[in-house]
Amino acid sequence: DYSKGRNPKNGKMSKHFQLESTLTLTGSNADERIQIKPSEQAGLLSNLYNALNGSSTLDKRIAKIVDSLIEAKTSIVVCNSNDKEVQLLVNAINNKLGNYGSTIDMQNPSYLRKGNDKDVSNLVDDINSGKIDALITYNVNPSYNLVNADEFNKGLRKIELKISTSLYMDETAINMDYVCPDNHNLESWGDANPSNGEYTLMQPTINPLFNGRQFQDSILTWIGSSETYYDVLKNSYSSWEEKLHDGYFEGEQVNHSLTSNFSAPSFSIPNLKGIEFEVSEKISMGDGSNSNNPWLQELPDPLSRACWDNYLTMSASTARDLGIKNWNVSNGALNGSKVNITVNSKTLENVPVLIQPGQAVGSVAMAVGYGRTNAGKCGTGVGHNAFTFLNGGKADISIVEGEHEFAGVQLHHTMMGRDIVKETVLADYIKNPSSGNKRVTYPTFKGDLPADELSLYDEQDLKNGHFWNLSIDLTACTGCGECVISCQAENNIPVVGKAEMRKSRDMHWMRIDRYYSSEMTKEIADQNDISSIEMYKQMEEPA
């Protein structure tokens, strides 16, 4: 839906503003991206809400956003905050803009990711208070990814019976009394309710490969039932064969009514000094549950273009202030400084720093999903565990001795003044779809011809034969890299490891490079009488 709304062929495009601290894939696709520190987010939302309600006190960074929202017929405001009060404010903003019933459908909510932090926190407290006699973990790894994992692990010693149903001997499973491996989801039966009134059935595609047992079957066995989970599932639905054949069906819908009272908590924009930390997430690694998959470890991040690592991302300005550097060695590979970082009295040592264009000045970030201690052959010992800093906060950073070797697959980050990617603005495109795409001709034995009339191949009889073509719509492409990893899996392409990736010996059959704009151009160099050597040197620096 996002890409559809951004297609200029429709004669219009949605306008996308992004306020963020860390450069994200979504932010890189925005029309206008505004860098902010994490602590400023709530205050700017309050400022936006007040401006929509007629306040004249407006932060100049969001002035254009306010005008665009007022003029727009439809809009939506979304936020990544895990703070309930901030999300209530976002709801009030959307209500003010009339988005409920328009771009927000109350009757079609997503039921995915419904975790409750408060319940988990209460569980950890109950464990340490000795109130829990038995604990069964299913499809979770709290010993690794809880921000207070140390407290959880300490409390486990007080529990008399501890059972893990993990497929792997992960960080939580090794602390349990018993490990009863679940079947893989491709070996399992199941059902799901992903959205209001929508249901789906899951059936195994292969027989179990190992001596495991589906979690639900284990529960039935432990309570003394003779039924299998398949029997329970089948008896729970009428017209079983039809529903199983279709794979999904519609059921009873819950009516989600819209409240008439939208509270709008107020926040100020703090003027905090120092460096702030926030967690991020890589598209390839996610929360780290699949970190033992070498394909995912070796998939270059769409923005940093680095793999087999997580690292502290930092702006060039902040790096200069701290004396932190990145540099290329003789074979072109990238090396960088290391630091110790402390957030909320917790410290990670020898963390590599990657200077990332787009990172807000005075902020740093690091991706979760790394720093596993019991992931397996490929995932154990890769990177640092950023879940320790999940709550964010002020960061104390000190540079330490040594250097880190990054595995980056892209060594040039600007187009050096070459007009490779064609760009234009919507107004010009509507007037002339060829705008920004100058029709260049090339000399051939047939005379000067445009690119669309040239081919490296012999001429074929296209009326009677096949002519295959793969075209990528760069307007629809967000650069996520999904096609890269899909191609690797489909063709069973091997990995080469970090050392070979550092030498640009990657085996991917597809590649998506990203380029930053540069403030230096040939026109600016001519106007200011800048030499070619200095011009190209400055062109290498991202804006």
TAMO-V785783 format. One record per pair of residues at least 4 apart in sequence whose ideal C-beta (glycine too) atoms are under 7 Angstrom apart, sorted by the first residue. I is the first residue (numbers start at 1). J is the second residue. D is the distance in Angstrom with one decimal. If there is no record, write none. Layout:
I/J/D
I/J/D
//
This chain:
1/5/6.4
2/6/6.5
3/7/6.9
3/476/4.4
3/478/6.9
5/13/7.0
5/14/4.0
6/13/5.3
6/14/6.0
6/475/6.5
7/475/6.1
7/476/6.8
8/13/5.6
8/426/5.7
8/429/5.0
8/475/6.6
11/430/6.1
13/426/5.5
15/31/5.7
15/68/5.7
16/29/6.9
16/30/4.5
16/31/5.0
17/30/6.4
17/31/6.9
17/32/5.3
17/65/5.0
18/26/6.3
18/27/4.3
18/30/3.8
18/33/4.8
19/34/4.7
19/36/5.3
19/44/6.5
20/24/6.0
20/27/5.0
20/36/7.0
21/35/6.9
21/36/6.1
21/37/6.1
21/38/5.1
21/278/5.7
21/360/4.4
21/363/4.4
21/365/6.8
22/278/6.3
22/280/5.0
22/313/6.3
22/359/6.0
22/365/4.1
23/27/5.7
23/28/6.3
23/303/5.7
23/356/6.1
23/358/3.2
23/359/6.1
24/28/6.9
25/29/6.8
25/283/6.6
25/302/5.6
25/303/6.6
25/478/6.3
25/479/6.4
25/480/6.2
27/33/5.0
28/303/6.4
28/479/6.9
29/478/5.4
34/61/5.5
35/360/3.9
36/40/4.4
36/41/6.4
36/44/6.5
36/360/6.0
37/276/5.3
37/360/5.7
37/362/5.5
37/363/5.2
38/276/5.0
38/278/4.6
38/363/6.2
38/392/5.9
39/270/5.2
39/272/5.2
39/276/5.9
40/44/5.6
40/269/5.4
41/45/6.6
41/81/6.4
42/46/6.6
42/86/5.1
42/267/3.8
43/47/6.3
43/267/4.8
43/268/5.3
43/269/3.2
43/270/6.7
44/48/6.4
44/59/6.1
44/62/6.0
44/269/6.4
45/49/6.5
45/79/6.9
45/86/6.6
45/89/5.3
45/90/6.5
45/93/6.9
45/267/7.0
46/50/6.3
46/89/6.5
46/266/5.3
46/267/4.4
47/51/6.2
47/58/6.5
47/59/4.9
47/62/6.4
47/269/6.9
48/52/6.5
48/62/5.6
48/65/6.9
48/66/6.5
48/93/6.3
49/53/6.6
49/89/6.2
49/92/6.1
49/93/5.1
49/96/6.9
49/264/5.6
50/55/3.8
50/57/7.0
51/55/5.4
51/58/4.9
51/66/4.6
52/66/6.7
52/69/6.8
52/93/6.8
52/96/5.1
53/96/6.8
58/63/5.6
58/66/6.6
59/269/6.9
62/66/6.0
63/67/6.7
64/68/6.2
65/69/6.2
66/70/6.4
67/71/6.3
68/72/6.0
69/75/5.3
69/97/6.0
74/102/5.5
74/103/5.5
75/97/5.3
75/99/6.2
75/103/6.7
76/94/6.6
76/99/5.5
76/103/4.3
76/104/6.6
77/90/5.8
77/93/5.0
77/94/5.6
79/86/6.3
79/87/6.6
79/90/4.7
81/86/4.0
81/87/6.3
83/87/6.9
84/88/6.4
85/89/6.7
85/265/4.3
86/90/6.6
87/91/6.5
88/92/6.6
88/263/5.5
88/265/5.8
89/93/6.6
89/264/5.5
89/265/5.3
90/94/6.5
91/95/6.3
91/262/5.9
92/96/6.4
92/262/4.3
92/263/6.7
92/264/3.9
93/97/6.5
94/99/4.1
94/100/6.5
94/104/6.0
95/100/6.0
95/262/4.6
98/102/6.2
99/103/4.8
99/104/5.0
100/104/5.1
100/106/6.5
100/258/5.6
106/256/4.6
106/258/5.5
107/196/6.1
107/253/7.0
107/256/6.1
108/195/6.1
108/196/5.9
109/195/6.6
109/196/5.7
109/256/6.4
110/194/7.0
110/195/5.9
111/193/5.8
111/194/5.8
111/195/6.0
112/194/6.2
116/120/6.8
117/121/6.2
118/122/6.3
119/123/6.5
120/124/6.7
121/125/6.6
122/126/6.2
123/127/6.3
124/128/6.5
124/148/6.1
124/151/5.5
124/152/5.2
124/155/6.4
125/129/6.1
126/131/4.2
126/132/5.4
127/132/4.9
127/152/6.9
127/155/3.5
127/156/7.0
127/158/6.6
127/159/6.5
128/151/6.3
128/154/6.8
128/155/4.1
130/158/5.3
132/159/5.5
133/159/6.9
133/160/5.4
133/161/6.8
134/159/6.8
134/160/6.7
134/161/4.0
135/159/5.2
135/162/5.2
136/163/4.7
136/165/6.9
137/164/5.1
137/165/6.7
137/172/5.7
138/165/5.0
138/215/5.4
141/145/5.7
141/170/5.1
141/171/5.9
141/172/4.9
141/289/6.8
142/146/4.6
142/149/6.6
142/152/5.3
142/172/5.8
143/149/5.6
143/152/6.4
143/153/5.4
143/171/4.1
143/172/4.0
143/175/5.8
144/149/6.5
144/170/6.8
144/171/4.0
144/172/6.9
144/372/6.6
144/387/6.9
145/287/6.2
145/288/7.0
145/387/4.8
146/152/5.4
146/387/7.0
147/387/6.1
147/388/6.9
147/390/4.0
147/391/5.9
148/152/6.3
149/153/6.1
150/154/6.3
151/155/6.4
152/156/6.8
153/175/6.2
156/162/6.1
156/175/5.3
161/177/6.3
162/176/4.3
162/177/4.8
163/176/6.1
163/177/6.9
163/178/4.8
163/180/6.2
164/172/5.8
164/173/4.1
164/176/4.2
164/179/4.9
165/180/5.4
165/181/6.8
165/182/4.6
165/215/4.8
165/218/6.7
166/170/5.3
166/172/6.7
166/173/4.5
166/179/6.7
166/181/6.8
167/181/5.4
167/182/5.8
167/184/6.4
168/173/6.8
168/376/6.7
169/173/4.9
169/174/5.8
169/179/6.8
169/374/6.1
170/374/5.2
170/375/6.9
171/373/5.8
171/374/4.9
172/176/6.9
173/179/5.0
174/374/5.8
180/213/6.8
180/218/5.5
181/212/4.1
182/212/6.3
182/214/6.3
182/215/4.5
183/187/4.1
183/188/4.8
183/208/5.5
183/212/5.0
183/213/6.7
183/214/4.5
184/188/6.9
186/204/6.5
186/205/5.0
186/206/5.7
187/204/5.0
187/206/6.0
187/208/4.7
188/202/6.8
188/204/5.8
188/214/5.1
189/202/6.5
189/203/6.0
189/204/6.4
189/229/5.9
189/230/5.2
189/233/5.5
190/202/3.9
191/199/6.5
191/200/6.8
191/201/5.4
191/202/6.7
191/233/6.3
192/200/5.0
192/202/6.8
193/199/5.4
194/198/5.9
194/200/6.7
196/253/5.4
196/254/5.8
197/250/5.5
197/251/5.8
197/252/6.6
197/253/3.6
198/248/6.7
198/250/6.3
199/248/6.5
199/249/5.6
199/251/5.0
200/247/6.3
200/248/4.3
201/243/6.0
201/244/5.5
201/247/6.4
203/244/6.5
208/212/6.1
213/217/5.2
213/218/5.3
214/229/5.8
215/219/6.7
216/220/6.6
216/229/3.9
217/221/6.3
217/228/6.0
217/229/4.8
218/222/6.3
219/223/6.5
220/225/4.2
220/227/5.9
220/229/6.3
227/231/4.5
227/232/5.6
229/233/6.1
230/234/6.1
231/235/6.1
232/236/6.4
234/240/5.2
237/243/5.6
239/243/5.7
240/244/5.9
241/245/6.2
242/246/6.4
243/249/4.9
272/276/6.9
274/394/5.4
275/318/6.6
275/362/5.7
275/363/6.7
275/364/5.9
275/395/4.7
275/397/6.2
276/362/6.5
276/363/4.9
276/392/7.0
276/394/6.2
276/395/6.4
277/343/4.9
277/364/5.5
277/365/6.9
277/389/5.6
277/392/5.4
277/393/6.2
277/395/4.1
278/363/6.7
278/365/5.1
278/392/4.8
279/365/6.7
279/366/6.6
279/368/5.5
279/386/5.3
279/389/6.3
279/390/5.7
279/392/6.8
280/365/4.5
280/366/6.7
280/367/4.9
281/286/6.3
281/367/5.7
281/368/5.8
281/369/6.8
282/301/5.4
282/367/4.6
282/369/6.4
283/302/6.3
283/480/6.0
283/481/6.2
284/296/4.8
284/299/4.0
284/301/6.6
285/291/6.1
285/296/6.1
285/367/6.6
285/369/3.7
285/370/6.7
286/290/6.9
286/369/5.7
287/368/6.1
287/369/5.5
288/368/6.4
288/369/3.3
288/370/6.4
288/372/6.0
290/296/5.8
291/297/7.0
291/369/6.0
291/370/6.9
291/372/5.3
291/375/4.9
291/379/3.6
291/382/6.9
292/375/4.6
292/376/3.5
292/377/6.9
292/378/5.1
292/379/3.8
293/297/6.9
294/298/5.9
294/378/4.5
294/495/4.4
295/299/6.6
295/485/6.2
295/488/5.6
295/489/6.5
295/495/6.4
297/307/6.5
297/308/5.4
297/378/5.9
297/382/6.6
298/307/5.2
298/308/6.5
298/495/4.6
298/501/6.5
299/307/6.2
299/481/6.2
299/484/6.4
299/485/5.1
300/305/4.9
300/306/6.5
300/307/4.8
300/409/4.9
301/305/6.4
301/306/5.8
301/307/6.8
302/479/5.0
302/480/6.3
302/481/5.0
302/512/6.7
302/514/6.3
303/514/6.3
304/354/5.9
304/356/6.2
305/408/5.4
305/409/5.5
305/410/3.9
305/514/6.9
306/354/6.6
306/406/5.2
306/407/6.1
306/408/4.6
307/407/5.2
307/501/6.0
308/382/6.5
308/407/4.6
308/498/4.0
308/501/6.5
309/352/6.9
309/383/5.6
309/406/6.3
309/407/6.4
310/366/5.8
310/367/4.4
310/370/4.0
310/383/3.9
310/384/6.3
310/386/6.6
311/352/4.5
311/353/6.4
311/354/4.3
311/366/6.8
312/339/6.6
312/341/6.5
312/351/5.2
312/352/6.9
312/353/4.8
312/364/5.2
312/366/5.1
313/354/5.6
313/356/3.9
313/359/5.1
313/364/6.4
313/365/5.0
314/318/5.1
314/319/5.1
314/324/6.6
314/353/5.4
314/355/5.9
314/356/6.6
314/359/5.9
314/364/5.0
315/319/6.7
315/359/4.4
315/360/6.7
315/361/5.0
316/320/6.4
316/355/5.3
317/321/6.8
317/361/4.9
318/322/6.4
318/361/5.8
318/362/6.3
319/324/4.1
319/325/7.0
319/353/6.8
319/355/5.0
322/397/6.2
322/399/6.2
323/399/5.8
324/337/4.4
324/339/6.9
324/353/5.0
324/399/6.0
325/336/6.9
325/337/5.5
326/334/6.0
326/336/4.4
326/354/6.7
326/355/4.8
327/335/5.8
328/332/5.7
328/333/6.8
328/334/5.9
328/411/6.8
329/333/5.4
329/335/5.7
331/503/6.1
332/411/5.1
332/504/6.9
333/405/6.7
333/502/4.3
333/503/6.8
334/406/4.4
334/408/4.7
335/403/4.9
335/404/6.5
335/405/5.6
335/406/6.8
336/352/5.5
336/353/5.5
336/354/6.1
336/403/6.6
336/404/5.2
336/406/6.2
337/353/5.3
337/399/5.8
337/403/6.6
338/350/5.0
338/351/6.4
338/352/5.6
338/400/5.2
338/402/5.1
338/403/6.8
338/404/5.5
339/351/5.5
339/353/5.7
339/397/5.1
339/398/6.2
339/399/5.3
339/400/6.2
340/347/6.1
340/349/4.9
340/398/5.2
340/400/5.6
341/347/6.9
341/348/5.5
341/351/5.6
341/395/5.6
341/397/5.1
342/346/6.8
342/347/4.4
342/396/4.4
343/389/4.4
343/393/5.1
343/395/5.2
344/391/6.4
344/393/5.0
346/388/5.1
346/389/6.7
348/384/5.1
348/388/6.6
350/400/6.3
350/402/6.8
351/384/5.6
352/404/3.5
352/406/7.0
354/406/6.7
357/516/5.2
357/542/4.0
359/363/6.4
359/365/6.9
364/395/5.9
366/386/4.3
367/386/6.2
368/386/4.6
368/387/5.4
370/382/5.7
370/383/2.8
370/384/6.1
370/385/6.8
371/383/5.3
371/384/4.5
371/385/2.9
372/379/4.9
372/380/5.6
372/382/6.9
373/380/6.3
374/380/6.4
375/379/2.9
375/380/4.8
376/380/6.2
405/502/6.3
407/498/4.5
407/501/4.0
407/502/5.0
409/501/6.3
409/504/6.3
409/506/5.3
410/513/5.4
413/515/6.5
413/516/5.5
413/542/5.6
414/515/5.9
414/516/5.6
414/518/4.4
414/539/5.8
414/540/6.1
414/542/6.0
415/420/5.3
415/421/6.8
415/515/5.2
416/536/6.3
416/539/4.9
417/521/6.3
417/522/5.2
417/539/5.6
421/515/6.9
422/436/5.0
422/437/4.6
423/436/5.4
424/428/5.0
424/429/5.2
424/435/4.5
424/436/3.0
425/429/7.0
426/430/6.3
427/431/6.9
428/432/6.5
428/435/4.1
428/436/7.0
429/433/6.0
429/435/5.6
431/435/6.9
434/439/6.9
439/450/5.4
440/451/6.9
441/448/4.0
441/449/6.0
441/450/5.4
442/448/6.7
442/449/6.2
442/451/7.0
442/454/6.4
443/448/5.6
444/449/5.3
444/454/6.8
449/453/4.5
449/454/5.6
460/465/5.5
460/467/6.7
461/465/5.4
462/467/5.0
472/477/5.9
473/477/6.4
479/512/5.6
479/514/6.2
481/485/6.4
481/512/5.8
482/486/5.9
483/487/6.1
483/510/5.7
484/488/6.7
484/508/5.6
484/510/4.7
484/512/6.3
485/489/6.4
486/490/6.0
487/491/6.1
487/509/5.2
487/510/4.9
488/493/4.5
488/508/6.1
491/509/6.5
493/507/5.3
493/508/7.0
493/509/6.3
494/507/6.1
496/500/3.8
496/501/6.3
496/505/5.7
496/506/6.6
496/507/5.5
497/501/6.9
498/502/6.5
500/505/4.2
501/505/6.9
501/506/5.6
516/542/3.5
516/543/6.4
517/543/4.9
518/539/4.9
518/541/6.3
518/542/6.4
518/543/5.7
519/543/4.7
520/524/5.9
520/525/6.7
520/535/6.1
520/538/3.9
520/539/4.8
522/526/6.4
523/527/6.4
524/528/6.2
525/530/4.1
525/535/4.0
530/534/5.2
530/535/5.0
531/535/6.6
532/536/6.3
533/537/6.4
534/538/6.4
535/539/6.3
536/540/6.9
//
